[in-house]
């Protein structure tokens, strides 16, 4: 299978169509129900309560972090806590300043505008957003060429919630206009267990604590993945067990779906096995490694490697990719005593 479309993977952090439909029912409605992200939650609670006491709109909020950690959910909670409607759009959908002007001019007072993937917004729209966020005003250009005229348009006070997976791509003038910035961290297993138990209750699925812990340990620190694995284990328990998710049922079900004890799937293990068995643990160039697993270079680099690096199973070096001792241990292999074969290093020189 080719993994160019990452949503084909059961452990992909991006949402697919089924996730979008199910997440609407599983999302917490207020900060009290929201699990995890303690620092962001406490800070955001203060910001929203202070705004309500002043009778003002909340400051603009920027949420950054990996996909699937709850940025969209928090934006909806912000709107609910402020008793305001929410408008949802994304950076790729705003390709012209006129697209943004149309959205801004139709906002109601106090409304929350959620702008997902804000780092992918076009530059002209981005520059218009500066003035809208700071002065609640935009200049609409009428006409073309020397006869063009800028007509100022006053906007009602609103709260912009921007979400990004790549905060470093946001220009400083845009970042500086957000009154509150929160970075979403990956979840600890205990937090994911709480997420899973809550979701199981909403889905009317019986699960014991050991079953929840088993799923949490394979969820890569991401609630979206945890909920997806829970649904797949639920299906297995319904068809091949008595409907109750125990540790044994969860482990067997996830073995069927090729998700191992650390959350690695077929692609992750294929990359590690090629690195260890074919190249003695490296160093080996990215292009060579991609050919060895039958995938595109970009697929290995952008889909498989981030999690392997985060788990401490693979390291990126100037000479190429290198397996760590943890990778050898995870696959139950013994590393060569001389620290990697010569062919691995040779491949690394020409495959980078």
C-alpha positions in Angstrom: 0.0 0.0 0.0 1.2 3.5 -0.8 0.9 6.0 2.1 1.0 9.2 0.2 -2.5 9.9 1.5 -1.7 9.8 5.2 -5.3 9.4 6.2 -5.1 5.8 4.9 -3.2 5.0 8.1 -5.1 4.0 11.2 -2.5 5.9 13.3 -2.6 9.1 11.1 -3.0 12.2 13.2 -5.0 14.0 10.4 -8.8 13.6 10.4 -10.6 11.6 7.8 -14.3 11.7 6.9 -15.3 9.2 9.6 -13.3 11.1 12.3 -15.0 14.4 11.4 -18.4 12.9 11.9 -17.6 11.0 15.1 -15.6 13.8 16.7 -18.6 16.1 16.7 -20.4 13.7 19.1 -17.3 13.1 21.3 -16.1 16.7 21.7 -16.3 18.1 25.2 -18.6 21.1 25.5 -16.7 23.2 28.1 -13.3 23.5 29.7 -14.4 21.4 32.7 -14.9 18.4 30.4 -11.7 18.9 28.4 -9.1 16.3 29.3 -5.4 17.1 29.3 -3.4 20.3 28.3 -3.6 21.5 31.9 -1.5 24.6 31.5 -3.3 25.8 28.4 -6.6 25.0 29.9 -6.0 26.9 33.1 -4.5 30.0 31.3 -7.4 30.0 28.8 -9.9 29.7 31.6 -8.5 32.9 33.2 -8.5 34.8 29.8 -12.2 33.9 29.2 -13.4 34.5 32.7 -11.7 37.9 32.7 -13.3 38.8 29.4 -16.8 37.8 30.6 -16.4 39.9 33.8 -15.4 42.9 31.7 -18.3 42.3 29.3 -15.8 42.4 26.4 -14.8 40.0 23.7 -11.9 37.7 24.5 -8.4 38.4 23.2 -7.4 36.7 20.0 -6.1 33.2 20.6 -3.4 31.2 18.8 -3.2 27.5 19.3 -0.2 25.6 18.0 0.7 21.9 18.0 0.5 18.6 16.1 -2.8 17.5 14.5 -5.3 15.7 16.6 -4.5 17.3 20.0 -7.7 19.3 20.3 -7.2 22.7 18.7 -10.5 22.7 16.9 -12.3 21.4 20.1 -10.8 24.3 22.1 -12.0 26.8 19.6 -15.5 25.6 19.9 -15.2 25.6 23.7 -14.0 29.2 23.6 -17.2 30.2 21.6 -19.4 28.2 24.1 -17.7 29.7 27.1 -18.2 33.2 25.7 -21.8 32.4 24.6 -21.0 33.4 21.1 -21.5 31.8 17.6 -18.5 30.4 15.8 -17.5 30.7 12.2 -15.0 28.0 10.9 -12.7 28.4 7.9 -9.1 27.5 7.0 -6.0 29.2 5.6 -6.0 27.3 2.3 -9.6 28.5 1.7 -8.6 32.1 1.9 -6.5 32.7 -1.3 -7.4 36.4 -1.8 -7.9 39.4 0.4 -11.5 39.6 -0.9 -12.2 36.2 0.5 -11.2 37.3 4.0 -13.0 40.7 3.7 -16.3 38.8 2.8 -15.9 36.7 6.0 -15.0 39.5 8.3 -17.7 41.9 7.1 -20.4 39.3 7.9 -19.3 38.6 11.5 -21.6 39.5 14.4 -20.3 41.3 17.4 -18.5 38.9 19.8 -18.4 36.1 17.2 -15.5 33.7 17.2 -13.7 33.2 13.9 -11.8 29.9 13.8 -9.0 29.9 11.2 -7.4 26.5 10.9 -4.0 26.1 9.3 -3.6 29.9 9.5 0.0 29.6 8.3 -1.3 28.6 4.9 -3.2 31.8 4.3 -2.2 34.0 1.3 0.0 37.0 2.0 -2.5 39.7 0.9 -5.2 38.2 3.2 -2.6 38.0 6.0 -1.8 41.7 5.7 -5.5 42.5 5.8 -5.9 40.4 8.9 -3.3 42.6 10.7 -5.6 45.6 10.7 -8.7 43.6 11.3 -7.3 42.1 14.5 -5.8 45.3 15.9 -8.3 48.0 14.8 -11.4 46.0 13.8 -11.3 47.6 10.5 -10.4 46.6 6.9 -9.8 48.7 3.8 -11.8 47.4 0.8 -10.2 48.3 -2.5 -12.7 49.5 -5.1 -11.6 49.8 -8.7 -8.3 49.0 -10.4 -5.1 50.9 -11.3 -4.6 54.6 -10.6 -8.3 55.0 -10.0 -8.5 52.4 -7.2 -9.9 53.7 -3.9 -9.6 52.2 -0.4 -12.9 52.4 1.5 -12.5 51.7 5.3 -15.0 49.2 6.6 -15.6 49.1 10.4 -15.9 45.6 11.9 -17.7 44.6 15.1 -15.4 43.3 17.9 -14.7 39.6 17.3 -12.3 36.9 18.6 -10.0 35.3 16.1 -8.8 31.8 17.1 -6.0 30.7 14.9 -4.7 27.1 14.7 -1.4 26.0 13.3 0.8 22.9 13.2 3.8 25.0 12.1 3.9 28.1 14.3 7.4 28.9 13.0 5.9 29.8 9.6 3.8 32.6 11.0 5.3 36.0 10.5 6.1 37.9 13.7 3.7 40.7 13.0 0.8 38.2 12.9 2.0 36.3 16.0 2.3 39.5 18.0 -1.4 40.4 17.4 -2.6 37.4 19.4 -3.3 38.2 23.0 -2.9 34.6 24.1 -0.8 31.8 22.6 -1.1 28.2 23.7 1.1 25.3 22.6 -0.6 21.9 22.7 1.6 19.1 24.0 1.3 15.3 23.3 -0.8 13.5 25.9 0.5 11.3 28.6 -0.9 7.7 28.7 -2.9 8.4 31.8 -4.6 11.4 30.1 -5.4 9.3 27.0 -7.0 6.6 29.3 -9.3 9.3 30.6 -10.1 10.3 27.0 -10.8 6.7 26.0 -13.0 6.0 29.0 -15.0 9.1 28.3 -15.4 8.3 24.6 -16.3 4.7 25.4 -19.2 6.0 27.6 -20.5 8.2 24.9 -20.2 5.4 22.4 -22.0 3.0 24.8 -18.9 0.7 24.8 -18.0 -1.4 27.8 -14.3 -1.2 28.5 -12.2 -2.1 31.6 -9.3 0.0 32.9 -6.7 -2.4 31.5 -8.3 -2.3 28.0 -8.2 1.5 28.1 -4.6 1.5 29.1 -3.7 -0.9 26.3 -5.3 1.4 23.7 -3.8 4.5 25.3 -0.3 3.0 25.1 -0.6 2.6 21.3 -2.2 6.0 20.6 1.0 8.0 19.9 0.0 10.6 22.5 -2.9 11.8 20.3 -6.6 11.8 21.3 -7.8 11.6 17.7 -5.8 8.4 17.2 -7.0 7.1 20.6 -10.6 7.5 19.6 -10.0 5.9 16.2 -8.3 2.9 17.7 -11.2 2.6 20.3 -13.7 2.4 17.4 -11.7 -0.3 15.7 -11.3 -2.3 18.9 -15.0 -1.9 19.5 -15.7 -3.4 16.2 -13.4 -6.4 16.9 -15.0 -6.9 20.4 -18.5 -6.8 18.9 -17.7 -9.4 16.2 -15.2 -11.7 17.8 -15.6 -11.3 21.5 -18.4 -10.6 23.9 -18.5 -6.8 23.3 -16.4 -6.0 26.3 -12.9 -4.4 25.7 -10.3 -6.0 28.0 -6.5 -5.8 27.7 -6.5 -9.1 25.8 -9.2 -8.1 23.4 -7.6 -4.7 22.7 -4.1 -6.2 22.1 -5.5 -8.9 19.8 -7.6 -6.3 17.8 -4.7 -3.9 17.4 -2.5 -6.8 16.2 -5.1 -7.4 13.5 -4.8 -3.7 12.5 -1.0 -3.9 12.6 -0.5 -1.4 15.4 2.2 -2.7 17.8 2.7 -1.9 21.5 4.4 1.4 20.9 2.0 2.6 18.3 4.1 1.7 15.2 2.2 0.6 12.1 3.4 -1.3 9.1 5.1 1.6 7.5 7.0 2.6 10.6 8.2 -1.0 11.1 9.1 -1.4 7.5 11.4 1.7 7.7 13.0 0.4 10.9 13.5 -3.1 9.6 15.1 -1.9 6.4 17.4 0.4 8.4 18.4 -2.4 10.8 18.4 -5.5 8.6 19.6 -4.1 5.3 21.9 -1.4 6.4 23.1 -2.5 9.8 21.5 0.4 11.6 22.9 3.1 9.3 23.9 5.7 8.5 21.9 5.5 5.3 20.6 8.2 3.0 16.9 9.0 2.9 16.5 8.2 -0.8 18.1 4.8 -0.4 15.9 4.1 2.6 12.8 5.1 0.7 13.7 2.8 -2.2 14.3 -0.1 0.2 10.8 0.2 1.7 9.1 0.9 -1.7 7.9 4.3 -0.8 8.4 7.9 -2.0 11.2 9.9 -0.3 8.6 12.4 1.0 6.4 9.7 2.5 9.3 8.3 4.6 10.4 11.8 5.6 7.1 13.4 6.4 4.9 10.4 7.3 7.0 7.8 9.1 10.1 9.6 10.4 8.6 12.3 12.8 7.1 9.7 15.1 10.1 7.4 14.9 12.4 10.4 15.9 10.0 11.5 18.7 10.0 8.0 20.1 13.8 7.9 20.0 14.0 5.0 17.5 15.7 6.9 14.7 18.1 9.8 14.4 18.7 12.2 11.6 22.4 12.9 11.1 24.4 14.8 8.4 25.6 11.4 7.1 22.1 9.9 6.9 19.5 8.1 9.1 20.7 6.1 12.1 18.9 3.6 14.3 19.1 4.0 18.0 19.6 1.2 20.5 15.9 1.5 21.4 15.1 0.5 17.7 17.2 -2.7 17.9 15.5 -3.5 21.2 12.0 -2.8 20.0 12.4 -5.2 17.0 14.2 -7.8 19.2 17.4 -7.6 17.2 21.0 -7.5 18.3 23.1 -4.6 17.0 26.4 -5.4 15.2 29.4 -5.0 17.5 31.2 -2.8 15.0 28.4 -0.1 15.1 26.9 -0.6 11.7 28.1 -2.3 8.5 30.2 -0.6 5.8 27.6 -0.8 3.1 25.2 1.2 5.3 27.7 4.0 5.5 28.4 3.7 1.8 24.7 4.0 1.0 24.4 7.0 3.2 27.0 8.9 1.2 25.2 8.5 -2.1 21.6 8.3 -0.8 21.3 11.6 1.0 
